[in-house]
Amino acid sequence: MTDEPTWERATPAEVGFVPARLREVTREARQARSSCYVVVRDGKLVVEDYWRDGSAEQAKQAFSVTKSVVSTLVGMAQDRELLHIDQRASRYIAEWRGTPSATVTIRNLLANDSGREWSTDTDYGGLLQATDQTAYAVGLSQTSRPGEVWAYNNAAIQTLDRVLREATGRTPAELAEEWLFEPLGMTHSTMSGDRSGSSTGTFSGLQSTCLDLARFGMLFAQRGRWEGERLVSPRWVQEAVGGSSQELNAGYGLLWWVNRAGELRGPVNQTDLGAPPGVVAVGRMVPDGPGDMFAALGFGGQVVAVDPGSQTVVVRMGDPVLGEASTTYTFADAARAVTYATR
């Protein structure tokens, strides 16, 4: 790994914030039982606060923020011509060949419209309890045709572990370290596996810090460039966060949440077959925010929000406990650094 990275710092006023309003937004983050809160603009660290047991070096579970990292690894593999997201996933998942899952594409897995089996029992029971999570996810059934149903399907996303391994010959954890963490200086970030030792968590499994995740967000704010080097193609950045990835949920890109207008569906509001469409709202996730904002979101209010227009990245992490009430800190809450605290 590289040496501990340093940050150029700026005062809020120097980069266009209203200081009193930014302090208010920071207090709101603290009141939401946050462990860390970071605001970066134009590559400069503007706010860095820690509460509870948070610190610059203490990595926390990022939960589904993992998905946006995995999306980026898929994009980087495509940039290297190791795969293409419009390929059938069965090219890399032999068990799906000759089955109803044969036509599921990698894009479907990234967009959450694969039609793979989903229920609360499979996604929040069986998958979490499985010794080999990838084998469990691959072995689930196909319940609808690709493109027909949108569901926040953790098990379907976990099958990207197999896709990346077969396409690249490396584990997602190895790819993340080599392609992202080391070049970005994400010195406290790792991706974990399951009890079998044969799977990397691609739906959840990232441990990281607010400062490390700010670097990841900045990579996308800068359309894939980091310190003058191209790490991710602008084509991939556009694919992943430049708009809605399908017509069933306007708020979803390719394993990123986007601020596009239309029917919005969330992680616990599935569009199950035989039930009325579970429309959460019609509008945008951040109604008063720029339409090109986007975010990586995880359980319990883990947020990496990016506004490319103002080159602002906001990161908030906390310590939710499974089975207990967790914070409701949201994309819109993080976006207040832009929508409320910017001149």
DRENMI-804701 format. One record per residue (C-alpha): residue number from 1; residue in one letter; z, y, x. Coordinates in steps of 0.25 Angstrom, whole numbers, plus 2048, in hexadecimal, padded with zeros to 3 digits. Layout:
<rs>
resi=NUM | resn=a | up=Z | north=Y | east=X
...
</rs>
This chain:
<rs>
resi=1 | resn=m | up=800 | north=800 | east=800
resi=2 | resn=t | up=7FE | north=80F | east=804
resi=3 | resn=d | up=80A | north=817 | east=808
resi=4 | resn=e | up=812 | north=81E | east=7FD
resi=5 | resn=p | up=808 | north=829 | east=7F7
resi=6 | resn=t | up=80B | north=837 | east=7F6
resi=7 | resn=w | up=808 | north=841 | east=7EB
resi=8 | resn=e | up=803 | north=84F | east=7EC
resi=9 | resn=r | up=80C | north=857 | east=7E2
resi=10 | resn=a | up=80A | north=863 | east=7D9
resi=11 | resn=t | up=812 | north=86B | east=7CF
resi=12 | resn=p | up=80F | north=86A | east=7C1
resi=13 | resn=a | up=80A | north=879 | east=7C0
resi=14 | resn=e | up=801 | north=877 | east=7CC
resi=15 | resn=v | up=7F9 | north=86C | east=7C5
resi=16 | resn=g | up=7F8 | north=872 | east=7B7
resi=17 | resn=f | up=805 | north=86D | east=7B0
resi=18 | resn=v | up=80E | north=876 | east=7A8
resi=19 | resn=p | up=81B | north=872 | east=7B0
resi=20 | resn=a | up=825 | north=873 | east=7A4
resi=21 | resn=r | up=81C | north=86B | east=79B
resi=22 | resn=l | up=81A | north=860 | east=7A6
resi=23 | resn=r | up=829 | north=860 | east=7A8
resi=24 | resn=e | up=82B | north=85D | east=799
resi=25 | resn=v | up=821 | north=852 | east=79A
resi=26 | resn=t | up=828 | north=84C | east=7A5
resi=27 | resn=r | up=835 | north=84D | east=79D
resi=28 | resn=e | up=82E | north=845 | east=792
resi=29 | resn=a | up=82B | north=83A | east=79C
resi=30 | resn=r | up=839 | north=839 | east=7A1
resi=31 | resn=q | up=83E | north=839 | east=792
resi=32 | resn=a | up=835 | north=82D | east=790
resi=33 | resn=r | up=83D | north=825 | east=79A
resi=34 | resn=s | up=833 | north=826 | east=7A5
resi=35 | resn=s | up=836 | north=821 | east=7B3
resi=36 | resn=c | up=82B | north=829 | east=7B9
resi=37 | resn=y | up=821 | north=834 | east=7B5
resi=38 | resn=v | up=816 | north=83A | east=7BE
resi=39 | resn=v | up=80C | north=845 | east=7BC
resi=40 | resn=v | up=800 | north=847 | east=7C5
resi=41 | resn=r | up=7F5 | north=851 | east=7C4
resi=42 | resn=d | up=7E9 | north=853 | east=7CE
resi=43 | resn=g | up=7EF | north=848 | east=7D7
resi=44 | resn=k | up=7FC | north=850 | east=7D8
resi=45 | resn=l | up=80A | north=84B | east=7D4
resi=46 | resn=v | up=810 | north=855 | east=7CA
resi=47 | resn=v | up=81B | north=84D | east=7C4
resi=48 | resn=e | up=823 | north=841 | east=7C9
resi=49 | resn=d | up=830 | north=83D | east=7C2
resi=50 | resn=y | up=838 | north=831 | east=7C1
resi=51 | resn=w | up=843 | north=82D | east=7B8
resi=52 | resn=r | up=84C | north=821 | east=7B5
resi=53 | resn=d | up=849 | north=817 | east=7C1
resi=54 | resn=g | up=83B | north=81D | east=7C4
resi=55 | resn=s | up=836 | north=821 | east=7D2
resi=56 | resn=a | up=829 | north=823 | east=7D9
resi=57 | resn=e | up=82A | north=815 | east=7E0
resi=58 | resn=q | up=830 | north=80D | east=7D4
resi=59 | resn=a | up=824 | north=805 | east=7CD
resi=60 | resn=k | up=825 | north=803 | east=7BE
resi=61 | resn=q | up=81E | north=7F9 | east=7B5
resi=62 | resn=a | up=811 | north=801 | east=7B0
resi=63 | resn=f | up=80F | north=7F7 | east=7A5
resi=64 | resn=s | up=801 | north=7F9 | east=79F
resi=65 | resn=v | up=7FD | north=804 | east=7A9
resi=66 | resn=t | up=7F9 | north=7F8 | east=7B1
resi=67 | resn=k | up=7ED | north=7F6 | east=7A7
resi=68 | resn=s | up=7E7 | north=803 | east=7AC
resi=69 | resn=v | up=7E9 | north=7FF | east=7BB
resi=70 | resn=v | up=7E2 | north=7F2 | east=7B7
resi=71 | resn=s | up=7D7 | north=7F9 | east=7B0
resi=72 | resn=t | up=7D5 | north=801 | east=7BD
resi=73 | resn=l | up=7D4 | north=7F4 | east=7C6
resi=74 | resn=v | up=7CA | north=7EE | east=7BC
resi=75 | resn=g | up=7C2 | north=7FB | east=7BE
resi=76 | resn=m | up=7C3 | north=7FB | east=7CD
resi=77 | resn=a | up=7BE | north=7EC | east=7CD
resi=78 | resn=q | up=7B2 | north=7F1 | east=7C5
resi=79 | resn=d | up=7B0 | north=7FC | east=7CF
resi=80 | resn=r | up=7AF | north=7F1 | east=7D9
resi=81 | resn=e | up=7A6 | north=7E9 | east=7D1
resi=82 | resn=l | up=7AF | north=7DE | east=7D0
resi=83 | resn=l | up=7AF | north=7DE | east=7C1
resi=84 | resn=h | up=7A9 | north=7E6 | east=7B5
resi=85 | resn=i | up=7B1 | north=7E9 | east=7A9
resi=86 | resn=d | up=7A6 | north=7E5 | east=7A0
resi=87 | resn=q | up=7A6 | north=7D7 | east=7A5
resi=88 | resn=r | up=7AC | north=7CC | east=79D
resi=89 | resn=a | up=7BA | north=7C9 | east=7A1
resi=90 | resn=s | up=7B7 | north=7BA | east=7A0
resi=91 | resn=r | up=7AF | north=7BC | east=7AD
resi=92 | resn=y | up=7BD | north=7BC | east=7B3
resi=93 | resn=i | up=7C5 | north=7B5 | east=7A9
resi=94 | resn=a | up=7BF | north=7A7 | east=7A9
resi=95 | resn=e | up=7C8 | north=7A2 | east=79D
resi=96 | resn=w | up=7C1 | north=7AC | east=794
resi=97 | resn=r | up=7B3 | north=7A7 | east=796
resi=98 | resn=g | up=7AD | north=7A0 | east=78A
resi=99 | resn=t | up=7B8 | north=7A5 | east=781
resi=100 | resn=p | up=7B9 | north=7B1 | east=777
resi=101 | resn=s | up=7BE | north=7B9 | east=783
resi=102 | resn=a | up=7B2 | north=7B7 | east=78B
resi=103 | resn=t | up=7AC | north=7C5 | east=787
resi=104 | resn=v | up=7B8 | north=7CD | east=78A
resi=105 | resn=t | up=7B4 | north=7D7 | east=795
resi=106 | resn=i | up=7BD | north=7DE | east=79F
resi=107 | resn=r | up=7BB | north=7EB | east=798
resi=108 | resn=n | up=7C1 | north=7E5 | east=78B
resi=109 | resn=l | up=7CD | north=7E1 | east=793
resi=110 | resn=l | up=7CE | north=7EF | east=798
resi=111 | resn=a | up=7CC | north=7F6 | east=78B
resi=112 | resn=n | up=7D5 | north=7EC | east=783
resi=113 | resn=d | up=7CB | north=7E8 | east=779
resi=114 | resn=s | up=7C9 | north=7DA | east=77F
resi=115 | resn=g | up=7CD | north=7D3 | east=772
resi=116 | resn=r | up=7D6 | north=7CA | east=77A
resi=117 | resn=e | up=7E2 | north=7C4 | east=772
resi=118 | resn=w | up=7ED | north=7CE | east=770
resi=119 | resn=s | up=7FB | north=7CD | east=769
resi=120 | resn=t | up=809 | north=7D3 | east=76C
resi=121 | resn=d | up=80C | north=7C4 | east=76F
resi=122 | resn=t | up=801 | north=7C2 | east=779
resi=123 | resn=d | up=802 | north=7D0 | east=780
resi=124 | resn=y | up=811 | north=7D3 | east=780
resi=125 | resn=g | up=816 | north=7C5 | east=780
resi=126 | resn=g | up=80D | north=7BA | east=786
resi=127 | resn=l | up=807 | north=7C3 | east=790
resi=128 | resn=l | up=814 | north=7C8 | east=795
resi=129 | resn=q | up=81A | north=7BB | east=796
resi=130 | resn=a | up=80F | north=7B3 | east=79C
resi=131 | resn=t | up=811 | north=7AE | east=7AA
resi=132 | resn=d | up=802 | north=7B0 | east=7AD
resi=133 | resn=q | up=7FE | north=7BC | east=7A5
resi=134 | resn=t | up=7EF | north=7BC | east=7A9
resi=135 | resn=a | up=7EE | north=7AD | east=7A5
resi=136 | resn=y | up=7F5 | north=7B0 | east=798
resi=137 | resn=a | up=7EC | north=7BC | east=795
resi=138 | resn=v | up=7DF | north=7B5 | east=798
resi=139 | resn=g | up=7E3 | north=7A9 | east=78F
resi=140 | resn=l | up=7E5 | north=7B2 | east=782
resi=141 | resn=s | up=7DA | north=7B1 | east=778
resi=142 | resn=q | up=7CF | north=7BA | east=773
resi=143 | resn=t | up=7D2 | north=7C0 | east=765
resi=144 | resn=s | up=7C7 | north=7CA | east=763
resi=145 | resn=r | up=7BA | north=7CE | east=769
resi=146 | resn=p | up=7BA | north=7D8 | east=774
resi=147 | resn=g | up=7B9 | north=7E6 | east=770
resi=148 | resn=e | up=7BE | north=7E3 | east=761
resi=149 | resn=v | up=7CD | north=7E6 | east=763
resi=150 | resn=w | up=7D6 | north=7EF | east=76C
resi=151 | resn=a | up=7E3 | north=7EA | east=770
resi=152 | resn=y | up=7EC | north=7ED | east=77C
resi=153 | resn=n | up=7EB | north=7DF | east=782
resi=154 | resn=n | up=7F4 | north=7DD | east=78E
resi=155 | resn=a | up=7EF | north=7CF | east=78F
resi=156 | resn=a | up=7E1 | north=7D2 | east=78F
resi=157 | resn=i | up=7E3 | north=7DC | east=79A
resi=158 | resn=q | up=7EB | north=7D2 | east=7A2
resi=159 | resn=t | up=7DE | north=7CA | east=7A3
resi=160 | resn=l | up=7D8 | north=7D5 | east=7AC
resi=161 | resn=d | up=7E1 | north=7CF | east=7B7
resi=162 | resn=r | up=7D8 | north=7C3 | east=7B7
resi=163 | resn=v | up=7CB | north=7CB | east=7B6
resi=164 | resn=l | up=7CF | north=7D4 | east=7C2
resi=165 | resn=r | up=7D4 | north=7C7 | east=7CA
resi=166 | resn=e | up=7C7 | north=7C0 | east=7C8
resi=167 | resn=a | up=7BE | north=7CC | east=7CA
resi=168 | resn=t | up=7C4 | north=7D1 | east=7D6
resi=169 | resn=g | up=7CC | north=7C5 | east=7DD
resi=170 | resn=r | up=7D8 | north=7CE | east=7DD
resi=171 | resn=t | up=7E4 | north=7CF | east=7D4
resi=172 | resn=p | up=7E6 | north=7DC | east=7CC
resi=173 | resn=a | up=7F3 | north=7DF | east=7D4
resi=174 | resn=e | up=7EB | north=7DE | east=7E1
resi=175 | resn=l | up=7DF | north=7E7 | east=7DC
resi=176 | resn=a | up=7E9 | north=7F1 | east=7D7
resi=177 | resn=e | up=7F0 | north=7F2 | east=7E5
resi=178 | resn=e | up=7E3 | north=7F3 | east=7EC
resi=179 | resn=w | up=7DA | north=7FB | east=7E3
resi=180 | resn=l | up=7E4 | north=804 | east=7DD
resi=181 | resn=f | up=7F3 | north=805 | east=7E2
resi=182 | resn=e | up=7F0 | north=806 | east=7F1
resi=183 | resn=p | up=7E5 | north=810 | east=7F0
resi=184 | resn=l | up=7EC | north=819 | east=7E6
resi=185 | resn=g | up=7FA | north=818 | east=7ED
resi=186 | resn=m | up=800 | north=811 | east=7E2
resi=187 | resn=t | up=80B | north=80B | east=7EB
resi=188 | resn=h | up=815 | north=807 | east=7E1
resi=189 | resn=s | up=80B | north=7FF | east=7D7
resi=190 | resn=t | up=809 | north=7F1 | east=7D6
resi=191 | resn=m | up=804 | north=7E7 | east=7CB
resi=192 | resn=s | up=80C | north=7DB | east=7C8
resi=193 | resn=g | up=808 | north=7CD | east=7C3
resi=194 | resn=d | up=80F | north=7C3 | east=7BA
resi=195 | resn=r | up=818 | north=7B7 | east=7BC
resi=196 | resn=s | up=80C | north=7AE | east=7BF
resi=197 | resn=g | up=808 | north=7B6 | east=7CB
resi=198 | resn=s | up=7FA | north=7B4 | east=7C7
resi=199 | resn=s | up=7F8 | north=7C0 | east=7BE
resi=200 | resn=t | up=7F8 | north=7CF | east=7C0
resi=201 | resn=g | up=7FD | north=7D7 | east=7B5
resi=202 | resn=t | up=7F1 | north=7DF | east=7B0
resi=203 | resn=f | up=7F6 | north=7E4 | east=7A2
resi=204 | resn=s | up=804 | north=7E7 | east=7A9
resi=205 | resn=g | up=809 | north=7E5 | east=7B6
resi=206 | resn=l | up=808 | north=7F2 | east=7BE
resi=207 | resn=q | up=814 | north=7F8 | east=7C5
resi=208 | resn=s | up=813 | north=807 | east=7C9
resi=209 | resn=t | up=819 | north=814 | east=7CA
resi=210 | resn=c | up=816 | north=822 | east=7C4
resi=211 | resn=l | up=810 | north=827 | east=7D1
resi=212 | resn=d | up=807 | north=81B | east=7D3
resi=213 | resn=l | up=802 | north=81B | east=7C5
resi=214 | resn=a | up=7FF | north=82A | east=7C7
resi=215 | resn=r | up=7F6 | north=826 | east=7D2
resi=216 | resn=f | up=7EF | north=81C | east=7C9
resi=217 | resn=g | up=7ED | north=827 | east=7BE
resi=218 | resn=m | up=7E8 | north=831 | east=7C8
resi=219 | resn=l | up=7DD | north=827 | east=7CD
resi=220 | resn=f | up=7D8 | north=827 | east=7BE
resi=221 | resn=a | up=7D9 | north=836 | east=7BD
resi=222 | resn=q | up=7D1 | north=837 | east=7C9
resi=223 | resn=r | up=7C6 | north=82E | east=7C3
resi=224 | resn=g | up=7C9 | north=823 | east=7CD
resi=225 | resn=r | up=7CA | north=82B | east=7DA
resi=226 | resn=w | up=7D7 | north=82B | east=7E3
resi=227 | resn=e | up=7D8 | north=834 | east=7EF
resi=228 | resn=g | up=7C9 | north=835 | east=7F0
resi=229 | resn=e | up=7C6 | north=826 | east=7EF
resi=230 | resn=r | up=7C0 | north=820 | east=7E3
resi=231 | resn=l | up=7C9 | north=814 | east=7DE
resi=232 | resn=v | up=7C3 | north=812 | east=7D0
resi=233 | resn=s | up=7B5 | north=816 | east=7CB
resi=234 | resn=p | up=7B4 | north=822 | east=7C2
resi=235 | resn=r | up=7AC | north=818 | east=7B9
resi=236 | resn=w | up=7B9 | north=80F | east=7B7
resi=237 | resn=v | up=7C2 | north=81B | east=7B5
resi=238 | resn=q | up=7B8 | north=81F | east=7A9
resi=239 | resn=e | up=7B8 | north=811 | east=7A4
resi=240 | resn=a | up=7C7 | north=810 | east=7A4
resi=241 | resn=v | up=7CC | north=81D | east=79F
resi=242 | resn=g | up=7C0 | north=825 | east=79B
resi=243 | resn=g | up=7C0 | north=821 | east=78D
resi=244 | resn=s | up=7C4 | north=817 | east=782
resi=245 | resn=s | up=7C0 | north=809 | east=787
resi=246 | resn=q | up=7BC | north=803 | east=779
resi=247 | resn=e | up=7BC | north=808 | east=76A
resi=248 | resn=l | up=7C9 | north=802 | east=765
resi=249 | resn=n | up=7D3 | north=80B | east=76D
resi=250 | resn=a | up=7CF | north=819 | east=771
resi=251 | resn=g | up=7DB | north=81A | east=77A
resi=252 | resn=y | up=7D7 | north=80E | east=783
resi=253 | resn=g | up=7CF | north=80E | east=790
resi=254 | resn=l | up=7CE | north=802 | east=799
resi=255 | resn=l | up=7DD | north=7FF | east=79B
resi=256 | resn=w | up=7E0 | north=80E | east=79A
resi=257 | resn=w | up=7E4 | north=817 | east=78E
resi=258 | resn=v | up=7DB | north=822 | east=78C
resi=259 | resn=n | up=7DC | north=82F | east=783
resi=260 | resn=r | up=7D0 | north=82D | east=77B
resi=261 | resn=a | up=7CF | north=830 | east=76C
resi=262 | resn=g | up=7CE | north=825 | east=761
resi=263 | resn=e | up=7D6 | north=81A | east=75C
resi=264 | resn=l | up=7E1 | north=817 | east=765
resi=265 | resn=r | up=7E8 | north=809 | east=766
resi=266 | resn=g | up=7F5 | north=806 | east=76F
resi=267 | resn=p | up=7FB | north=7FA | east=776
resi=268 | resn=v | up=803 | north=7F6 | east=76A
resi=269 | resn=n | up=7F9 | north=7F9 | east=75F
resi=270 | resn=q | up=7EF | north=7EE | east=760
resi=271 | resn=t | up=7E2 | north=7EC | east=758
resi=272 | resn=d | up=7E5 | north=7DE | east=754
resi=273 | resn=l | up=7DA | north=7D6 | east=74C
resi=274 | resn=g | up=7DD | north=7D6 | east=73D
resi=275 | resn=a | up=7E5 | north=7E2 | east=73D
resi=276 | resn=p | up=7E2 | north=7F1 | east=73A
resi=277 | resn=p | up=7DE | north=7F8 | east=747
resi=278 | resn=g | up=7EB | north=7FD | east=74E
resi=279 | resn=v | up=7E7 | north=80C | east=750
resi=280 | resn=v | up=7F2 | north=814 | east=756
resi=281 | resn=a | up=7EB | north=821 | east=755
resi=282 | resn=v | up=7DE | north=828 | east=755
resi=283 | resn=g | up=7DE | north=833 | east=760
resi=284 | resn=r | up=7E1 | north=833 | east=76F
resi=285 | resn=m | up=7ED | north=82D | east=776
resi=286 | resn=v | up=7F0 | north=83B | east=77B
resi=287 | resn=p | up=7EB | north=844 | east=770
resi=288 | resn=d | up=7ED | north=851 | east=778
resi=289 | resn=g | up=7E8 | north=84C | east=785
resi=290 | resn=p | up=7DB | north=84C | east=78C
resi=291 | resn=g | up=7D2 | north=841 | east=787
resi=292 | resn=d | up=7CF | north=83B | east=795
resi=293 | resn=m | up=7DE | north=838 | east=798
resi=294 | resn=f | up=7E1 | north=82A | east=79A
resi=295 | resn=a | up=7EE | north=821 | east=79D
resi=296 | resn=a | up=7F3 | north=814 | east=7A2
resi=297 | resn=l | up=7FF | north=810 | east=799
resi=298 | resn=g | up=809 | north=806 | east=79A
resi=299 | resn=f | up=815 | north=800 | east=791
resi=300 | resn=g | up=821 | north=80A | east=790
resi=301 | resn=g | up=819 | north=817 | east=793
resi=302 | resn=q | up=813 | north=814 | east=7A1
resi=303 | resn=v | up=808 | north=81E | east=7A1
resi=304 | resn=v | up=7FE | north=823 | east=7AB
resi=305 | resn=a | up=7F7 | north=82E | east=7A4
resi=306 | resn=v | up=7EA | north=835 | east=7AA
resi=307 | resn=d | up=7E4 | north=842 | east=7A7
resi=308 | resn=p | up=7D7 | north=843 | east=7AF
resi=309 | resn=g | up=7D4 | north=851 | east=7AB
resi=310 | resn=s | up=7E0 | north=857 | east=7B1
resi=311 | resn=q | up=7E2 | north=84C | east=7BB
resi=312 | resn=t | up=7F0 | north=849 | east=7B6
resi=313 | resn=v | up=7F7 | north=83B | east=7B7
resi=314 | resn=v | up=804 | north=839 | east=7AF
resi=315 | resn=v | up=80C | north=82C | east=7B2
resi=316 | resn=r | up=819 | north=828 | east=7AB
resi=317 | resn=m | up=820 | north=81B | east=7AD
resi=318 | resn=g | up=82D | north=815 | east=7A6
resi=319 | resn=d | up=835 | north=808 | east=7A5
resi=320 | resn=p | up=832 | north=802 | east=797
resi=321 | resn=v | up=839 | north=7F5 | east=794
resi=322 | resn=l | up=832 | north=7EA | east=78C
resi=323 | resn=g | up=838 | north=7E8 | east=77F
resi=324 | resn=e | up=83F | north=7F5 | east=77F
resi=325 | resn=a | up=83B | north=803 | east=779
resi=326 | resn=s | up=832 | north=809 | east=784
resi=327 | resn=t | up=82D | north=817 | east=785
resi=328 | resn=t | up=822 | north=81D | east=77D
resi=329 | resn=y | up=81D | north=826 | east=789
resi=330 | resn=t | up=80D | north=826 | east=786
resi=331 | resn=f | up=800 | north=82B | east=78C
resi=332 | resn=a | up=802 | north=838 | east=784
resi=333 | resn=d | up=810 | north=83A | east=789
resi=334 | resn=a | up=80A | north=839 | east=798
resi=335 | resn=a | up=7FE | north=842 | east=794
resi=336 | resn=r | up=808 | north=84E | east=790
resi=337 | resn=a | up=807 | north=852 | east=79F
resi=338 | resn=v | up=7F9 | north=855 | east=79C
resi=339 | resn=t | up=7F9 | north=859 | east=78D
resi=340 | resn=y | up=806 | north=861 | east=78D
resi=341 | resn=a | up=809 | north=865 | east=79C
resi=342 | resn=t | up=7FC | north=869 | east=7A1
resi=343 | resn=r | up=7F8 | north=878 | east=7A1
</rs>
